[in-house]
């Protein structure tokens, strides 16, 4: 155990200890190969984001169907059609951006600026999608009255 005056860094080494070479580093618990492959991590992260995007895409498609079934007599028909359509288009754009982000090599320093810009654009669009979906929820999408009466 380190003395009280020794300062530990976040990597678990004392500040005065020399850094070990790659071949001297023992593999960390929970990792198969010792070092974190940033490409692999970024690809998994993008895949998880894509799955969440698909779930939201399906929810918005269901909401659009419900609004269309209610017809133009619904008080918020036009605003909901516009908002849901906007959300769907933005989600498709984010999905395409994620495909491009996954294709770039994260270990290539020449691509870092491009990846950073694409990631910033995707993050901004996801924020916009969240705001649009908050408004969709605020306007409310209900089942048509005919569907409610047929269930009883």
TIMIZA-393368 format. One line per field, with one value per residue: residue number from 1; x, y, z of N, C-alpha, C, O in turn. Coordinates in nm, 4 decimals. Each point is the difference from the previous one (the first is absolute). Last residue first. Layout:
N
i = NUM/... $
n_xx = X/... $
n_yy = Y/... $
n_zz = Z/... $
ca_xx = X/... $
ca_yy = Y/... $
ca_zz = Z/... $
c_xx = X/... $
c_yy = Y/... $
c_zz = Z/... $
o_xx = X/... $
o_yy = Y/... $
o_zz = Z/... $
This chain:
152
i = 152/151/150/149/148/147/146/145/144/143/142/141/140/139/138/137/136/135/134/133/132/131/130/129/128/127/126/125/124/123/122/121/120/119/118/117/116/115/114/113/112/111/110/109/108/107/106/105/104/103/102/101/100/99/98/97/96/95/94/93/92/91/90/89/88/87/86/85/84/83/82/81/80/79/78/77/76/75/74/73/72/71/70/69/68/67/66/65/64/63/62/61/60/59/58/57/56/55/54/53/52/51/50/49/48/47/46/45/44/43/42/41/40/39/38/37/36/35/34/33/32/31/30/29/28/27/26/25/24/23/22/21/20/19/18/17/16/15/14/13/12/11/10/9/8/7/6/5/4/3/2/1 $
n_xx = -6.4199/0.3994/-0.1730/0.0032/0.4718/0.1378/-0.2183/0.2025/0.5768/0.4678/0.4514/0.4077/0.1957/0.3237/0.5435/0.4355/0.3618/0.4717/0.5289/0.3850/0.4041/0.5334/0.4447/0.3611/0.4843/0.5272/0.3652/0.3797/0.5486/0.4543/0.3123/0.4500/0.5456/0.3763/0.3375/0.5219/0.4966/0.3292/0.4164/0.5448/0.4218/0.3883/0.6008/0.2938/-0.0426/-0.1042/-0.5909/-0.3013/-0.5379/-0.4064/-0.4677/-0.3290/-0.4509/-0.5503/-0.3729/-0.3549/-0.5429/-0.4673/-0.2901/-0.4457/-0.5507/-0.3634/-0.3220/-0.5372/-0.4884/-0.2861/-0.3975/-0.5629/-0.3926/-0.2733/-0.4727/-0.5453/-0.3257/-0.3253/-0.5461/-0.4955/-0.3624/-0.5843/-0.3425/-0.2792/0.2407/0.1227/0.0681/0.4489/0.5611/0.3671/0.3120/0.5134/0.5164/0.3163/0.3828/0.5539/0.4254/0.3175/0.4775/0.5361/0.3575/0.3829/0.5264/0.4816/0.3683/0.4508/0.5205/0.4416/0.4093/0.4831/0.4930/0.4287/0.4278/0.4931/0.4741/0.4304/0.4526/0.4831/0.4630/0.3761/0.4155/0.2653/0.1539/-0.2023/-0.5430/-0.3819/-0.2409/0.4677/0.5197/0.5581/0.5100/0.5150/0.4563/0.0857/-0.0178/0.3947/0.0772/0.1903/0.0818/0.0075/-0.0671/-0.5703/-0.3271/-0.4351/-0.3706/-0.3229/-0.1438/0.4521/0.2799/0.4443/0.1843/0.1867/-0.1540/0.2526/-0.0410/0.0673 $
n_yy = -0.2021/0.1994/0.3926/0.5938/0.3322/0.1994/0.4784/0.5482/0.1713/0.1700/0.2560/0.3414/0.5969/0.3602/-0.0025/-0.3199/0.1683/0.3133/-0.1987/-0.1533/0.3461/0.0577/-0.3532/0.0208/0.3130/-0.1731/-0.2848/0.2348/0.1566/-0.3597/-0.1192/0.3055/-0.0674/-0.3855/0.0783/0.2520/-0.2646/-0.2964/0.2184/0.0798/-0.4054/-0.2572/-0.0486/-0.3961/-0.6360/-0.4220/-0.1162/-0.2117/-0.1412/-0.0779/0.1509/0.4815/0.0442/-0.1383/0.3479/0.3943/-0.1044/0.0464/0.4917/0.1978/-0.1407/0.2590/0.4738/-0.0076/-0.0548/0.4255/0.3443/-0.1120/0.1149/0.5078/0.1766/-0.1344/0.2556/0.4882/0.0062/-0.1058/0.2025/0.0263/-0.4912/-0.2025/-0.2804/-0.6433/-0.4926/-0.3580/0.1711/-0.0154/-0.4602/-0.1606/0.1840/-0.2267/-0.4273/0.0675/0.1188/-0.3906/-0.2523/0.2127/-0.0648/-0.4288/-0.0036/0.2266/-0.2680/-0.3126/0.2198/0.0894/-0.3878/-0.0746/0.2966/-0.1394/-0.3650/0.1371/0.2175/-0.3125/-0.2144/0.2827/0.0690/-0.3914/-0.1101/-0.4393/-0.3463/-0.4933/-0.1962/0.3073/0.0807/0.0504/-0.0292/-0.0481/0.1729/0.1118/0.1052/0.1231/0.5757/0.3810/0.3690/0.3577/0.2046/0.3240/0.2529/0.0959/-0.4754/-0.2927/-0.2105/0.3529/0.5725/0.2894/0.2025/0.0562/0.0472/0.0622/-0.4163/-0.5623/-0.5007/-0.5403 $
n_zz = -2.6507/-0.4153/-0.4204/0.0778/-0.1154/-0.5236/-0.2556/0.0685/-0.1587/0.1736/0.0702/0.2357/0.0559/0.2188/0.2233/-0.2242/-0.4151/0.0944/0.1197/-0.3996/-0.2583/0.2131/-0.0985/-0.4461/-0.0390/0.1629/-0.3360/-0.3662/0.1261/-0.0231/-0.4727/-0.1912/0.1648/-0.2132/-0.4655/0.0148/0.1222/-0.3695/-0.3363/0.1608/0.0089/-0.3945/-0.0625/0.3506/0.0354/0.2344/-0.0740/-0.5310/-0.2661/-0.1863/0.3526/-0.0740/-0.3675/0.1175/0.2627/-0.2509/-0.1698/0.3336/0.0987/-0.3107/0.0822/0.3659/-0.1144/-0.2245/0.3064/0.2708/-0.2339/-0.0353/0.4050/0.0648/-0.2957/0.1193/0.3977/-0.0552/-0.2169/0.2891/0.4391/0.1327/-0.1835/-0.2896/-0.4913/0.0222/0.1080/-0.1387/-0.0284/0.4497/0.1618/-0.2261/0.1762/0.4261/-0.0519/-0.1427/0.3774/0.2899/-0.2061/0.0338/0.4485/0.0704/-0.2371/0.2232/0.3554/-0.1744/-0.1317/0.3671/0.1247/-0.3045/0.0690/0.3650/-0.1229/-0.2680/0.2528/0.2435/-0.2790/-0.1297/0.3409/0.3142/0.4395/0.3071/0.2410/-0.2506/0.2178/0.4035/0.3740/0.4391/-0.1558/-0.0776/-0.0936/-0.1696/-0.1222/-0.5858/-0.1788/0.2505/0.3570/0.3962/0.5243/0.4459/0.3928/0.1875/0.2225/-0.0552/-0.1764/-0.4002/0.1355/0.3217/0.4230/0.3804/0.5949/0.4056/0.4101/-0.0568/-0.1375/-0.1267 $
ca_xx = -0.0854/0.0691/0.0025/-0.1318/-0.0253/0.0845/-0.0540/-0.1162/-0.1286/-0.0633/-0.0943/-0.0502/-0.0727/-0.1238/-0.0831/-0.0632/-0.0947/-0.1190/-0.0660/-0.0820/-0.1171/-0.0893/-0.0585/-0.1000/-0.1162/-0.0629/-0.0679/-0.1239/-0.0949/-0.0461/-0.0916/-0.1238/-0.0677/-0.0545/-0.1151/-0.1078/-0.0492/-0.0816/-0.1226/-0.0807/-0.0572/-0.1467/-0.0454/-0.0121/0.0683/0.1420/0.0213/0.0959/0.1301/0.0908/0.0528/0.0892/0.1265/0.0652/0.0625/0.1222/0.0996/0.0390/0.0924/0.1267/0.0643/0.0515/0.1220/0.1059/0.0393/0.0740/0.1307/0.0757/0.0387/0.1010/0.1254/0.0520/0.0559/0.1258/0.1096/0.0337/0.1431/0.0369/0.0772/-0.0892/0.0157/-0.0476/-0.0945/-0.1283/-0.0663/-0.0484/-0.1131/-0.1150/-0.0470/-0.0704/-0.1262/-0.0828/-0.0519/-0.1001/-0.1210/-0.0564/-0.0726/-0.1143/-0.1004/-0.0591/-0.0931/-0.1124/-0.0845/-0.0769/-0.1002/-0.1017/-0.0840/-0.0788/-0.1043/-0.0952/-0.0833/-0.0868/-0.0980/-0.0895/-0.0954/-0.0009/-0.1323/-0.0236/0.0836/0.1264/0.0631/0.0430/-0.1147/-0.1174/-0.0887/-0.1374/-0.0853/-0.1297/0.0100/0.0147/-0.1218/-0.0150/0.0432/-0.1070/0.0108/0.0352/0.1437/0.0423/0.0489/0.1434/0.0392/0.0317/-0.1216/-0.0674/-0.0354/-0.1210/0.0017/0.0525/-0.0951/0.0022/0.0782/-0.0851 $
ca_yy = -0.0251/-0.0812/-0.1385/-0.0602/-0.0136/-0.1099/-0.1251/-0.0375/0.0526/-0.0927/-0.0943/-0.0864/-0.1233/0.0096/0.1070/-0.0519/-0.1029/0.0696/0.0588/-0.1056/-0.0223/0.1165/-0.0072/-0.1075/0.0537/0.0967/-0.0809/-0.0507/0.1111/0.0354/-0.1056/0.0159/0.1206/-0.0324/-0.0874/0.0794/0.0913/-0.0779/-0.0370/0.1223/0.0442/-0.0072/0.0889/0.1392/0.0848/0.0033/0.0897/-0.0611/0.0661/-0.0377/-0.1347/0.0057/0.0618/-0.0934/-0.1048/0.0547/0.0071/-0.1370/-0.0436/0.0720/-0.0628/-0.1301/0.0226/0.0418/-0.1151/-0.0918/0.0615/-0.0129/-0.1404/-0.0332/0.0697/-0.0590/-0.1314/0.0111/0.0538/-0.0897/0.0232/0.1412/0.0104/0.0581/0.1461/0.0862/0.0943/-0.0684/-0.0090/0.1343/0.0343/-0.0822/0.0562/0.1248/-0.0379/-0.0540/0.1129/0.0687/-0.0828/0.0042/0.1270/-0.0083/-0.0859/0.0783/0.0924/-0.0800/-0.0354/0.1191/0.0185/-0.1036/0.0397/0.1148/-0.0508/-0.0756/0.0960/0.0706/-0.0984/-0.0262/0.1100/0.0341/0.0310/0.1402/0.0944/0.0258/-0.1182/0.0258/0.0354/-0.0827/0.0455/0.0297/-0.1188/0.0264/-0.0226/-0.1434/-0.0735/-0.0160/-0.1271/-0.0657/0.0148/-0.1230/-0.0087/0.1058/0.1155/0.0042/-0.0892/-0.1301/-0.0732/0.0524/-0.0972/0.0373/-0.0368/0.1114/0.1106/0.0841/0.1227/0.1183 $
ca_zz = 0.1161/0.0988/-0.0478/0.0163/0.1438/0.0493/-0.0519/0.0810/-0.0493/-0.0929/0.0591/-0.1061/0.0290/-0.0774/0.0586/0.1211/-0.0453/-0.0509/0.1182/0.0600/-0.0854/0.0162/0.1344/-0.0028/-0.0706/0.0911/0.1021/-0.0587/-0.0146/0.1346/0.0441/-0.0773/0.0500/0.1315/-0.0210/-0.0598/0.1034/0.0938/-0.0704/-0.0157/0.1274/-0.0049/-0.1074/0.0478/-0.0964/0.0327/0.1130/0.0916/0.0145/-0.1079/0.0226/0.1160/-0.0415/-0.0922/0.0814/0.0606/-0.1078/-0.0325/0.1059/-0.0207/-0.1157/0.0436/0.0787/-0.0934/-0.0824/0.0850/0.0243/-0.1259/-0.0106/0.1013/-0.0305/-0.1249/0.0314/0.0753/-0.0828/-0.1112/-0.0260/0.0147/0.1244/0.1004/0.0133/-0.1067/0.0611/0.0226/-0.1307/-0.0351/0.0871/-0.0398/-0.1272/0.0315/0.0629/-0.1080/-0.0781/0.0824/0.0023/-0.1346/-0.0083/0.0911/-0.0637/-0.1080/0.0650/0.0499/-0.1136/-0.0362/0.1054/-0.0192/-0.1129/0.0432/0.0903/-0.0803/-0.0739/0.0943/0.0451/-0.1123/-0.0122/-0.1423/-0.0532/-0.0355/0.0723/-0.0673/-0.0578/-0.1373/-0.0821/0.0216/0.1066/-0.0437/0.0114/0.0626/0.1438/0.0226/-0.0346/-0.1441/-0.0566/-0.0750/-0.1457/-0.0698/-0.0232/-0.0911/0.0746/0.0254/0.1073/-0.0572/-0.0312/-0.1171/-0.1031/-0.0707/-0.1416/-0.0776/-0.0074/0.1204/-0.0100/0.0000 $
c_xx = -0.1059/-0.0888/0.0720/-0.0014/-0.1349/-0.0266/0.0799/-0.0588/-0.1168/-0.1294/-0.0496/-0.0898/-0.0490/-0.0859/-0.1322/-0.0929/-0.0757/-0.1050/-0.1271/-0.0660/-0.0914/-0.1272/-0.0989/-0.0698/-0.1124/-0.1269/-0.0695/-0.0777/-0.1332/-0.1013/-0.0563/-0.1034/-0.1326/-0.0750/-0.0676/-0.1257/-0.1168/-0.0599/-0.0933/-0.1328/-0.0886/-0.0667/-0.1522/-0.0487/-0.0164/0.0812/0.1471/0.0346/0.0864/0.1387/0.1046/0.0644/0.1001/0.1345/0.0688/0.0731/0.1316/0.1056/0.0475/0.1031/0.1346/0.0691/0.0612/0.1316/0.1138/0.0495/0.0877/0.1399/0.0814/0.0475/0.1098/0.1355/0.0566/0.0632/0.1291/0.1222/0.0510/0.1470/0.0578/0.0698/-0.0917/0.0136/-0.0553/-0.1032/-0.1358/-0.0744/-0.0581/-0.1234/-0.1238/-0.0576/-0.0825/-0.1372/-0.0877/-0.0613/-0.1108/-0.1307/-0.0664/-0.0842/-0.1237/-0.1098/-0.0720/-0.1025/-0.1206/-0.0940/-0.0866/-0.1105/-0.1093/-0.0949/-0.0916/-0.1133/-0.1043/-0.0960/-0.1005/-0.1119/-0.0955/-0.1089/0.0138/-0.1386/-0.0296/0.0862/0.1416/0.0722/0.0370/-0.1139/-0.1183/-0.0870/-0.1407/-0.0796/-0.1333/0.0117/0.0118/-0.1230/-0.0171/0.0556/-0.1137/0.0129/0.0412/0.1495/0.0536/0.0323/0.1489/0.0520/0.0282/-0.1225/-0.0671/-0.0233/-0.1341/0.0058/0.0493/-0.0952/-0.0083/0.0888 $
c_yy = -0.1008/-0.0372/-0.0928/-0.1456/-0.0705/-0.0233/-0.1194/-0.1321/-0.0532/0.0634/-0.0950/-0.1020/-0.0718/-0.1248/0.0145/0.1040/-0.0555/-0.0988/0.0724/0.0446/-0.1044/-0.0180/0.1151/-0.0111/-0.1038/0.0573/0.0908/-0.0867/-0.0460/0.1139/0.0320/-0.1037/0.0223/0.1187/-0.0342/-0.0841/0.0829/0.0877/-0.0771/-0.0313/0.1230/0.0550/0.0050/0.0973/0.1468/0.0857/0.0131/0.1009/-0.0715/0.0640/-0.0370/-0.1361/0.0051/0.0559/-0.1043/-0.1059/0.0549/-0.0047/-0.1422/-0.0426/0.0659/-0.0737/-0.1311/0.0214/0.0351/-0.1208/-0.0925/0.0580/-0.0234/-0.1451/-0.0402/0.0617/-0.0686/-0.1354/0.0155/0.0498/-0.0854/0.0283/0.1404/0.0128/0.0635/0.1480/0.0967/0.0925/-0.0699/-0.0038/0.1363/0.0368/-0.0756/0.0631/0.1235/-0.0412/-0.0479/0.1170/0.0670/-0.0801/0.0152/0.1277/-0.0115/-0.0811/0.0854/0.0876/-0.0814/-0.0298/0.1220/0.0131/-0.1026/0.0442/0.1129/-0.0554/-0.0724/0.0937/0.0656/-0.0941/-0.0198/0.1048/0.0406/0.0171/0.1457/0.1052/0.0277/-0.1229/0.0314/0.0472/-0.0945/0.0372/0.0343/-0.1287/0.0191/-0.0338/-0.1487/-0.0849/0.0010/-0.1260/-0.0762/0.0243/-0.1229/-0.0114/0.1012/0.1196/-0.0018/-0.0978/-0.1383/-0.0855/0.0727/-0.1015/0.0351/-0.0319/0.1144/0.1167/0.0781/0.1234 $
c_zz = -0.0287/0.1167/0.0982/-0.0450/0.0212/0.1483/0.0511/-0.0461/0.0840/-0.0500/-0.1073/0.0678/-0.1233/0.0171/-0.0753/0.0620/0.1200/-0.0506/-0.0434/0.1301/0.0631/-0.0821/0.0203/0.1353/-0.0067/-0.0632/0.1012/0.0993/-0.0567/-0.0043/0.1385/0.0455/-0.0720/0.0591/0.1322/-0.0210/-0.0533/0.1087/0.0920/-0.0681/-0.0149/0.1262/-0.0070/-0.1072/0.0421/-0.0963/0.0359/0.1083/0.1020/0.0126/-0.1047/0.0246/0.1150/-0.0446/-0.0868/0.0828/0.0532/-0.1086/-0.0264/0.1045/-0.0280/-0.1143/0.0470/0.0749/-0.0943/-0.0797/0.0842/0.0152/-0.1272/-0.0109/0.0981/-0.0325/-0.1239/0.0310/0.0802/-0.0778/-0.1155/-0.0321/0.0093/0.1365/0.1036/0.0314/-0.1025/0.0621/0.0130/-0.1331/-0.0354/0.0822/-0.0486/-0.1268/0.0342/0.0534/-0.1155/-0.0766/0.0811/-0.0049/-0.1367/-0.0057/0.0884/-0.0694/-0.1038/0.0707/0.0444/-0.1148/-0.0296/0.1041/-0.0260/-0.1111/0.0452/0.0860/-0.0845/-0.0741/0.0944/0.0420/-0.1169/-0.0215/-0.1460/-0.0598/-0.0302/0.0662/-0.0470/-0.0524/-0.1435/-0.0885/0.0118/0.1198/-0.0473/0.0109/0.0723/0.1484/0.0310/-0.0265/-0.1511/-0.0650/-0.0685/-0.1494/-0.0802/-0.0342/-0.0983/0.0872/0.0292/0.1035/-0.0574/-0.0283/-0.1160/-0.1113/-0.0634/-0.1483/-0.0871/-0.0195/0.1304/0.0000 $
o_xx = -0.0801/0.0277/-0.0250/-0.0747/-0.0102/0.0025/-0.0581/-0.0501/0.0086/-0.0638/0.0070/0.0464/-0.0541/-0.1223/-0.1045/-0.1068/-0.1218/-0.1198/-0.1037/-0.1053/-0.1220/-0.1096/-0.1101/-0.1216/-0.1172/-0.1030/-0.1119/-0.1230/-0.1055/-0.1013/-0.1192/-0.1169/-0.0998/-0.1052/-0.1227/-0.1105/-0.1005/-0.1153/-0.1201/-0.1046/-0.1071/-0.1227/-0.0562/-0.0568/-0.1100/0.1184/0.0402/0.0599/-0.0504/0.0971/0.0948/0.1186/0.1196/0.0991/0.1039/0.1227/0.1067/0.0946/0.1173/0.1161/0.0973/0.1019/0.1223/0.1055/0.0948/0.1145/0.1183/0.0973/0.0982/0.1196/0.1119/0.0938/0.1049/0.1221/0.1050/0.0982/0.1162/0.0312/0.0516/-0.0470/0.0188/0.0380/-0.1128/-0.1196/-0.0960/-0.1047/-0.1218/-0.1098/-0.0960/-0.1125/-0.1217/-0.1013/-0.1002/-0.1211/-0.1168/-0.0985/-0.1106/-0.1228/-0.1123/-0.1049/-0.1184/-0.1205/-0.1101/-0.1125/-0.1214/-0.1178/-0.1119/-0.1171/-0.1216/-0.1160/-0.1136/-0.1200/-0.1203/-0.1169/-0.1160/-0.1189/0.0722/-0.0535/-0.0302/0.1007/0.0868/0.0776/-0.0892/-0.0248/-0.0378/0.0137/-0.0426/-0.0278/-0.0153/-0.0149/-0.0958/-0.0492/-0.0883/0.1110/-0.0506/-0.0777/0.1123/0.0410/0.0482/-0.0718/0.0440/0.0347/-0.0856/-0.0194/-0.0794/0.0874/-0.1050/0.0113/-0.0812/-0.0427/-0.1001/0.1067 $
o_yy = -0.0321/-0.0980/-0.1206/-0.0803/-0.0881/-0.1143/-0.1049/-0.0766/-0.1086/0.0766/0.0274/-0.0844/0.0608/0.0065/0.0201/-0.0342/-0.0170/0.0222/-0.0113/-0.0521/0.0161/0.0271/-0.0209/-0.0181/0.0343/0.0123/-0.0288/0.0047/0.0443/-0.0042/-0.0188/0.0327/0.0354/-0.0175/-0.0032/0.0442/0.0176/-0.0181/0.0266/0.0504/0.0062/0.0094/0.0971/0.1041/0.0546/0.0236/0.0999/0.1039/-0.0565/-0.0543/-0.0725/-0.0074/-0.0201/-0.0730/-0.0540/-0.0087/-0.0500/-0.0782/-0.0310/-0.0233/-0.0684/-0.0657/-0.0141/-0.0436/-0.0774/-0.0422/-0.0177/-0.0588/-0.0742/-0.0275/-0.0303/-0.0713/-0.0641/-0.0139/-0.0448/-0.0732/-0.0404/0.1080/0.0518/0.0730/0.1166/0.0380/0.0475/-0.0143/0.0376/0.0632/0.0178/0.0122/0.0610/0.0498/0.0010/0.0217/0.0642/0.0212/-0.0040/0.0450/0.0531/-0.0065/0.0021/0.0544/0.0301/-0.0202/0.0189/0.0500/-0.0041/-0.0158/0.0370/0.0279/-0.0173/0.0033/0.0461/0.0010/-0.0238/0.0226/0.0404/-0.0302/0.0945/-0.0915/0.0764/0.0404/-0.0862/-0.0628/0.0132/0.1200/-0.0658/-0.0575/0.1148/-0.0635/-0.0431/-0.1161/-0.0605/-0.0675/0.0677/0.0010/-0.0990/0.0767/-0.0051/0.0398/-0.0360/0.1000/-0.0724/-0.1125/-0.0881/-0.1038/0.0917/-0.0236/-0.0112/0.0916/0.0702/0.0293/-0.0039/-0.0007 $
o_zz = 0.0879/0.0691/-0.0002/0.0560/0.0853/0.0456/0.0276/0.0824/0.0573/0.0723/-0.1198/0.0766/-0.0923/-0.0127/0.0618/0.0507/-0.0052/0.0176/0.0655/0.0367/-0.0005/0.0489/0.0509/0.0060/0.0150/0.0662/0.0425/0.0037/0.0453/0.0698/0.0242/0.0200/0.0628/0.0614/0.0086/0.0315/0.0689/0.0392/0.0049/0.0407/0.0605/0.0055/-0.0509/0.0331/-0.0084/0.0240/0.0597/-0.0277/0.0970/-0.0526/0.0303/0.0321/-0.0211/-0.0045/0.0381/-0.0041/-0.0356/0.0085/0.0210/-0.0338/-0.0318/0.0216/0.0020/-0.0461/-0.0138/0.0162/-0.0287/-0.0473/0.0017/0.0087/-0.0415/-0.0356/0.0070/-0.0073/-0.0462/-0.0129/-0.0012/-0.0501/-0.0990/0.0872/0.0346/0.1107/0.0136/-0.0255/-0.0673/-0.0148/0.0003/-0.0544/-0.0471/0.0000/-0.0187/-0.0664/-0.0315/0.0049/-0.0386/-0.0585/-0.0097/-0.0034/-0.0505/-0.0347/0.0153/-0.0152/-0.0516/-0.0026/0.0197/-0.0320/-0.0356/0.0256/0.0078/-0.0408/-0.0114/0.0275/-0.0109/-0.0314/0.0086/0.0106/-0.0320/-0.0626/0.0917/-0.0583/0.0136/0.0722/-0.0839/-0.0117/-0.0969/0.1080/0.0126/-0.1017/0.1143/0.0382/0.0482/0.0903/-0.0527/-0.0532/0.0527/-0.0569/-0.0501/-0.1091/-0.1074/0.0004/0.0893/-0.0358/0.0076/0.0632/0.0210/-0.0834/0.0633/-0.0815/-0.0602/-0.1117/0.0715/0.0613 $
